[in-house]
Amino acid sequence: MGNYLLIPIIIFVVLIVISGIFIVKQQTAAIVETFGKFSSIRHSGLQFKIPFVQRIAGRLSLKIQQLDVIIETKTLDDVFVRLKVSVQYKVIKDKVYDAFYKLDYPHDQITSYVFDVVRAEVPKMKLDDVFVKKDDIALAVKAELNDAMSDYGFDIIKTLVTDIDPDAQVKQAMNRINASEREKIAAQFEGDAARILIVEKAKAEAESKRLQGQGIADQRREIARGLEESVEVLNKVGINSQEASALIVVTQHYDTLQSIGEETNTNLILLPNSPQAGSDMLNNMVASFTASNMIGESMKKTNTPAKKTSPKKE
């Protein structure tokens, strides 16, 4: 009979002992109270409390947590904008007591401070500046939260402005402005490209004309050299320079007629083209050369150099 009574007592004792054992996970702190009064803070591992006397009042995570706060406010240029601010924070290991007992709802406290700072900073900026200076807004929020939340046992790791969302009509207007600006830049580039093309084309044409002129000059130089050699050959057989020049011109005339005759579809007409044109041209050229020589000799005889007169002395 005594053994039957002993078994329930043993079971009761075992249950009491088991109820006093608890486990705290890694990166977690457990707050133990004795009869409702703070007793101790237990960290990760196997822990023990006095059954029926002590209890676990709560557990706090020591991991980094994130709170996303969405705020709607107005900018300096009267544009309503929604900002999403992400606050990364954690409980300071040495201040678990303050974090647990001083604040009931830390998320609400952090949200209030974020609202206060953002609605104080953004109305000082124009919409474009909000996008450019979003890091300044984040730093201002972090500084304000650090000063306020450190007393409550919370450390603000980082604050980020992760989204800036203006009104839909404002975004459409900004997109139109951006598109117009890009079209303007594209037109400027196209104009510059066209100008460069025109300049380079003009340079190429100028170089082509220069080379063409040089080619024509070289051609005429060779023609003159050939004519000179032809005159020298004719002089050796008793034909003077005037007759030789006339003969060369007549020869070129007939060469031209021959070249025209070789082209079947040509529309070129060479005047004069009568049969006696060659002889008439030769006679006229010889006569003109003779007359020009006679005139030149007479001018040399009549034009004597004027005598120099010295100025009279007074």
KAVENZI-V47760 format. One record per backbone hydrogen bond with DSSP energy under -1.0 kcal/mol. NH is the residue of the N-H (numbers start at 0). CO is the residue of the C=O. If there is no record, write none. Layout:
NH | CO
NH | CO
This chain:
4 | 0
5 | 1
6 | 2
8 | 4
9 | 5
10 | 6
11 | 7
12 | 8
13 | 9
14 | 10
15 | 11
16 | 12
17 | 13
18 | 14
20 | 17
21 | 46
23 | 44
28 | 59
29 | 41
30 | 57
31 | 39
32 | 54
33 | 36
34 | 52
36 | 33
38 | 31
39 | 31
41 | 29
44 | 23
46 | 21
48 | 19
52 | 49
53 | 49
54 | 32
56 | 30
57 | 30
59 | 28
61 | 26
64 | 88
66 | 86
68 | 84
70 | 82
72 | 80
74 | 78
75 | 124
77 | 74
80 | 72
81 | 164
82 | 70
83 | 162
84 | 68
85 | 159
86 | 66
87 | 157
88 | 64
89 | 154
91 | 152
94 | 91
98 | 94
99 | 95
100 | 96
101 | 97
108 | 104
109 | 105
110 | 106
111 | 107
112 | 108
113 | 109
114 | 110
115 | 111
116 | 112
117 | 113
118 | 114
120 | 116
121 | 117
123 | 120
124 | 121
129 | 125
130 | 126
131 | 127
132 | 128
136 | 132
137 | 133
138 | 134
139 | 135
140 | 136
141 | 137
142 | 138
143 | 139
144 | 140
145 | 141
146 | 142
147 | 143
148 | 144
149 | 145
152 | 149
153 | 148
154 | 89
156 | 87
157 | 87
159 | 85
161 | 83
161 | 159
162 | 83
164 | 81
170 | 166
171 | 167
172 | 168
173 | 169
174 | 170
175 | 171
176 | 172
177 | 173
178 | 174
179 | 175
180 | 176
181 | 177
182 | 178
183 | 179
184 | 180
185 | 181
186 | 182
187 | 183
188 | 184
189 | 185
190 | 186
191 | 187
192 | 188
193 | 189
194 | 190
195 | 191
196 | 192
197 | 193
198 | 194
199 | 195
200 | 196
201 | 197
202 | 198
203 | 199
204 | 200
205 | 201
206 | 202
207 | 203
208 | 204
209 | 205
210 | 206
211 | 207
212 | 208
213 | 209
214 | 210
215 | 211
216 | 212
217 | 213
218 | 214
219 | 215
220 | 216
221 | 217
222 | 218
223 | 219
224 | 220
225 | 221
226 | 222
227 | 223
228 | 224
229 | 225
230 | 226
231 | 227
232 | 228
233 | 229
234 | 230
235 | 231
237 | 234
238 | 233
243 | 239
244 | 240
245 | 241
246 | 242
247 | 243
248 | 244
249 | 245
250 | 246
251 | 247
252 | 248
253 | 249
254 | 250
255 | 251
256 | 252
257 | 253
258 | 254
259 | 255
260 | 256
261 | 257
276 | 273
279 | 275
280 | 276
281 | 277
282 | 278
283 | 279
284 | 280
285 | 281
286 | 282
287 | 283
288 | 284
289 | 285
290 | 286
291 | 287
292 | 288
293 | 289
294 | 290
295 | 291
296 | 292
297 | 293
298 | 294
299 | 295
300 | 296
301 | 297
302 | 298
303 | 301
